[in-house]
Amino acid sequence: MKGESHIVLGAAAGAALHLAVPYLPAGVLPLSVVIGVNVVGSLLPDIDSDESIIRQATGTNRRSGCLGWIVSLGFSLFGGHRAITHSLIALGLVAGLARWAGQPWALAFAVGYAAHLLADMLTRAGIPLLWPFTDRRFHLLPRPLRVTTGTLVEYLLVLVAVIGVARLWPF
């Protein structure tokens, strides 16, 4: 999925989380924090892609100099894009750190990370959940229904998710 789709789906997951978890503080500011942290979490798995929004925003893409080159080299040693950062190992690490932190924002970050992985499991490329043990790609949809990244179908899917969350919201 495109970075913009991950942002919108991360925000939708944050809004849904805020509705679903009773101990999260109520109000506009806490909701904004939860959604913001959720969005950052939903962008983080693509830190292994030089073209990703998060690498561009943090100045760690290859064109940004020595730091970007080092970051790129590091991720290439761990399988490149959609390898370690799209695996159960990474999700488990993020979830474990969230549990250890024990803060609502940490839970939001982990949910955003998971939302990214679920969204990428809808695509034709899938994700290697069991990396490094196997490179087999896992998908949530049968082959004919898998989404091609950057197409109208992707954006319609994002719209359906947002409408779904909006319908849950008690306006």
Helices and strands as residue ranges (DSSP letters): H 3-20, H 28-43, G 44-48, H 53-58, G 62-64, H 66-77, G 84-86, H 88-101, H 104-120, G 143-145, H 152-168
